[in-house]
């Protein structure tokens, strides 16, 4: 049976942990609103960019740039993985790591090698043991404060690697923000551009609204690089909002669990204290009767 001192120290330790988890929950909740607004605000722009590129791509199937079609002859793909730089956010990083493992295995079965570019170090730390030879680079410091210039930098790296024939296609994996308690792991093709996810009515609508000057080929060439940066930036904002939501939920659960543990330890402390008092009284009474 633990001593009263041990129980008291344990209760104090759990209370300190509860204060930390409660503070982390409040910080995540305060940051979540701004991150959520940014992620939701980016969706219309990202969607419109996809529609314009898809419309141009459907018109220029024969003369489409390589960046749009991909290089099917190169049996290598690049997987850009968005995760967190820190833990304590529930299953946020674990779900991304499982999705990466599944995609790498699926691509290997199809005869395609996979290279990994990590934005955020937690998933990289998890997968480093099994996929060390696949990792190109690990970029840190972007998970909590997305900046468009960082997305441009990553986009430039991807385009340079693509032009150097390091890979023939590129996909991104990130957690899409749905709600404070729900995040959806999303796999999206970056190169080649996904053009079949828009129905004919959307394409006709885009065609009827936009007229292009200069030529459609020139505009498409210009938009492709911007589209890659836009998709990366949108994915980073979605991942940031999802990370904060997951951390807020995890810290809320941890705070509640700490409260339950404190109640159980306090009850055990009171029972142990009462048992010691009863034992001492019995010893005093027994000694008095012996005299």
N, C-alpha and C positions, 0 to 999 in steps of 0.2 A: 504494500500500500504506500503510495507517495506521501511524503511529509507535507505538513501545512505550508512550509516555506516553498517547497517545490511547486505546489499548486498555485500559490500566490504569485510566484515568478512567472508561471505559465500564463496565468490570467493577464498579468501585466504585459507580457510579450504579445499575446493575441490582440489586446487592446491597441498596442502600438501599431501592429499590422493593419488593424481595422481603420485606424486614422489615415494610414498611407493609402489604402485602397479607396477609401472614401474621397480623399483629396484627388487621386488620379481619376476617379469617376467624374468629379465636378469639372476638372480641367478638360477631360475629353468631351464632356457635354457642352462646355463653353465653346470649344473649337469646332464641334460637329456642325453647329448651325451654319457657320460661314462656309465650311467645306461642302455641306449639303447644297447650299444655294449655288456655289460655284459649279458643282458637278451637274446640277439640273439645268443651270443657265447655259452650260456648254453643249448640251445635247442638241438643241435646234441648229446651232452653227455647224456642229459636226455632221448632223444628218443632212443638212443642205449641201455641205461640201461633197458628201458621198453621192448625193443625187446628181449634182452637176458633173462630177467626174464620171459617174456611171452613164449619164446621158451622152457625154462626149465619147466614152469608150464604145458604146453600142453603135455609134455612127461611124467610128473609125476602127472597125474590127481588123481590117486588112492592114492599115497603116499605124496601128497602135504602137506606142513606144514599148521598149523592153521592160521598163519599170512598171508598166501596167500589166503586161502579160506574164512576167516571170520567165525564168529560164528552165524549161522542163528537162533539158538535157543534163543539167547539173543535179545530181541526186543528193543534194544537201539542202537543209532548211535551217533558218535562224529562228529561234524562239526567244522573244523578248518577254521576260518574266517580271511582273510588278508585284513586289511584296513589301513588308515593313522592315525598317531598320531596327525596330525594337520588338520585344515580345509583350507578354501580358495583354494579349488581345484575343483570347479564346482560340477558336479554330481557324482564325483568319489565315495565318501562314501555312498551317497544315493542309488546308483545302487546296491552296495553290501548289504546294509541293506534290500532293497526290495527282493533281491534274497534269503537272509537268511529267511525272513518271509515266502516266498513262499515254500522253502524247508521244513521248520518246519511244515507248514500246510499240505503239501503233505505227509510227513512222518507220521504225526498224523492221517491222514485219512487212512493210511495203517496199523495203529496200532503200530507204532514205535515211541518211545520217542526219543527226540534229546537233546544232551548235547553240549554246545558251548564253544569252546576255541578260544579266540580272540587274534590275533597278530596285535596290533594297537588299539587305544582306541576310535576312533571316532564312529565307528559302534556300539561298546559296549555301549557308552554313549546314542546313539539313541535307542538301543533295550533293555537297562537295565530295563526300566519301565515295558515292556510287558514280558520279558523273564529272569527276575532276577534269578528265581529258576533253570533255565537251564544252567547258566554260571558256568563253572568250574574255569577258570582263565583268566585274561587279561594281556597279555604280551606287554610291551611298549618298545620303544627305538630301534626297529629293522627296522622300516619302511623306513628310509632314508639311512641306511648304512648296507645292508645285509652282514652277516658274516656266513660262513659255520658252525662254532662252535655253533652259535645260533640255526641253523637248526638241528644240532646233539642233542642239549639240548631238543628242542621241540620233536624231534623224540623219544628220550628216555622216555619222559613223556607219549607220546602216547602209546608206547610199554608197559610200566609199567601199565598204565590204562587198556590196552587190556588184559594183562596177569592176571590182578585182576578181570576180568569179569565185568568191568565197562561199556563196550559197546561191540557190536558184529560186527560193521562195522564203517568205518571212511571215511569221504569225506572232500575235501578242496574246498573253494570258494575264488576266487581271480580275479582281473582284468588282463586279458592278453593284453600285449602291441601289438597294430596293427600299429598305426601311431601316430603322434603328436596330431591328433584331434580325434582319434578313439581308444577306449579301450573296450575290449569284456569281459563281465562277464562270468567266466568259472567255472563249477562245475565238479570236478574230483574225482573218487573213489580211495582212498588210500588203504583201506582194505575192501573187497578183491581187489586184483590187477585187473585192467581192462586188460583182455587178448583178448577180441573179437574185439578190435579196430585195430588189425593188420590183414591184409589179408594173405591168404595162401602163396603167393609168398614171402612175407617178412619173414614168419616163415621158409620156405624152405631155403631161402637165409641164415638166421642165422644158421640153422642147418648144412648147408653145409660148412660154414666158420669156425665154432668153434668146437674144441674138448675139452672135459672137463677132467681135472685131478686135484684133486681127483674126487670122484664120483659126479654125477649131484646133488644128494640130499644134499651133504655137501656144494657144491658151492651155491645152491639155498638158503639154510639156512643162509649162510653168506651174500648173496646179498640182501636179503629181507630188513634187517635193513638199509643197505646202500641205497637201492632204496627209502625207505621212506624219509630218510634225503635228498637225491638228489631231490626228487619231491618237498619237502618243500622249499629247497633252491631255486630251479628254480621258484616256485610260488612266493616267496618273491622278487626275482629279477624282475619278470614280474610286480608284484604289485608296486614296487618302480619306475620303468620306467613309468608305467601308471600314478602313482600319480604325478610325475614331469611333464609329458606331460599335464595332466589335469590342474595342477596349472599354467603352462605357458600359456595355452589357456585362462583360467579364468582371469588371471591377465592382459593379453593382451586386452581382452574384457572390463575389468574394467577400464583400462587406456584409451581406446577409449571412453567409456561412460563418464568418467570424463572430457575428452576434449570437448565432445559435451555439457555437462552440463555447463562447464566454458564459452563456447561460448554463450549459452542461457542467463546465468546470466550476462555476460558482456553486451549483447544487452539490457537486462532489466535495468541494471545499467545506461547505456547511455541514454535510454529513460526516466528513472525516473529523472536523472540529468537534462536533457533538459526540462522536465516538470516543475521542480522546478525553473529553470532559467526563463522560459517563464512566470510563475506565478509571480515571483518577478518583472519582467519587466512590466507586466500588472499593478501590484500594484503601481509601481513608476510612470508610465504614468497617471494612474487614479488619483493619488494624485496630480501630477503636474497640470492636467486639473482642478481639484477641486479648486486650488488656483487661 
